[in-house]
Amino acid sequence: MPDIYTFTVSSDTAPSFPKGFNTLREELLENEILREIDGKLVFQTDYLFSSPSSAAAVVMGRSANGLVEWKDYSGRDLKSIEAKEIQKANDQLNTGVDADSPILA
């Protein structure tokens, strides 16, 4: 089951908000993927962004590094989670054993 993130999007944007992300935000509103509700923008459906940073920028209304802005429930940022998963995959390749699975004798 995939992780589920619930959030509202600030309707305000920073003066330095990149034009491309602002255009994307406007398209999401036009296509009713985002709707303004009580002064906040709320996603009405899932939307797949091209990168964590583009998702963070649209959500936050400013330039953003998605690898450090997105965090799980325990506060770990995406960069740390990704590094751990890469290390785990490398360990599996090097040993041929899944570090998280029990070894049967």
C-alpha positions as CSV (number, residue, x, y, z in Angstrom):
1,M,0.0,0.0,0.0
2,P,1.5,3.4,-1.0
3,D,2.2,6.1,1.6
4,I,-0.6,8.7,1.7
5,Y,0.1,12.3,2.3
6,T,-2.6,14.7,3.1
7,F,-2.0,18.5,3.0
8,T,-3.4,21.7,1.9
9,V,-1.6,24.1,-0.4
10,S,-1.0,27.7,0.4
11,S,-2.8,30.0,-2.0
12,D,-0.1,32.6,-1.5
13,T,3.1,32.5,-3.5
14,A,6.5,34.0,-2.9
15,P,7.6,36.9,-5.2
16,S,10.4,34.6,-6.4
17,F,8.1,31.8,-7.3
18,P,9.3,30.4,-10.6
19,K,7.1,31.2,-13.6
20,G,6.9,27.6,-14.8
21,F,5.7,26.3,-11.4
22,N,3.1,29.1,-11.3
23,T,1.9,28.1,-14.7
24,L,1.6,24.5,-13.6
25,R,-0.3,25.6,-10.5
26,E,-2.7,27.6,-12.7
27,E,-3.2,24.6,-14.9
28,L,-4.0,22.4,-11.9
29,L,-6.6,24.9,-10.8
30,E,-8.1,25.3,-14.3
31,N,-8.4,21.5,-14.6
32,E,-9.9,21.3,-11.1
33,I,-7.1,19.1,-9.8
34,L,-6.6,21.8,-7.2
35,R,-9.6,23.8,-5.8
36,E,-9.6,26.8,-3.5
37,I,-11.5,26.0,-0.4
38,D,-11.6,28.4,2.6
39,G,-8.6,30.3,1.3
40,K,-6.5,27.2,0.8
41,L,-5.8,25.1,-2.3
42,V,-6.8,21.5,-1.9
43,F,-5.9,18.6,-4.2
44,Q,-9.1,17.0,-5.5
45,T,-7.3,14.0,-7.0
46,D,-3.9,12.4,-7.2
47,Y,-1.4,14.2,-9.4
48,L,2.0,12.8,-10.4
49,F,4.7,15.5,-10.5
50,S,7.9,15.2,-12.5
51,S,10.1,15.4,-9.4
52,P,9.9,15.9,-5.6
53,S,11.1,19.4,-6.0
54,S,8.4,20.4,-8.5
55,A,5.7,19.0,-6.2
56,A,7.2,20.8,-3.2
57,A,7.4,24.1,-5.2
58,V,3.7,23.9,-6.3
59,V,2.6,23.0,-2.8
60,M,4.7,25.6,-1.0
61,G,4.4,28.4,-3.5
62,R,8.1,29.0,-3.7
63,S,11.3,27.4,-4.9
64,A,11.9,24.2,-2.9
65,N,14.2,21.2,-2.7
66,G,11.8,18.3,-2.5
67,L,14.5,16.0,-1.2
68,V,14.6,17.9,2.1
69,E,11.1,19.4,2.2
70,W,9.2,16.1,2.0
71,K,9.3,14.2,5.3
72,D,7.6,11.0,6.5
73,Y,5.6,10.7,9.7
74,S,8.8,10.2,11.8
75,G,10.4,13.4,10.4
76,R,12.9,11.7,8.0
77,D,13.4,13.7,4.9
78,L,13.2,12.1,1.4
79,K,16.9,12.4,0.9
80,S,17.6,10.3,4.0
81,I,15.0,7.7,3.0
82,E,16.4,7.5,-0.5
83,A,20.0,7.1,0.8
84,K,18.9,4.3,3.1
85,E,17.1,2.5,0.3
86,I,20.1,2.8,-2.1
87,Q,22.4,1.5,0.6
88,K,20.1,-1.4,1.3
89,A,19.9,-2.2,-2.5
90,N,23.7,-2.0,-2.7
91,D,24.1,-4.3,0.3
92,Q,21.8,-6.8,-1.3
93,L,23.7,-6.7,-4.6
94,N,27.0,-7.2,-2.8
95,T,25.9,-10.0,-0.5
96,G,23.0,-11.5,-2.4
97,V,20.9,-11.5,0.8
98,D,18.1,-9.2,1.7
99,A,19.2,-7.6,5.0
100,D,15.6,-7.3,6.2
101,S,14.5,-10.9,5.6
102,P,15.2,-13.8,8.0
103,I,17.8,-16.3,6.9
104,L,16.4,-19.8,6.9
105,A,18.8,-22.6,8.1
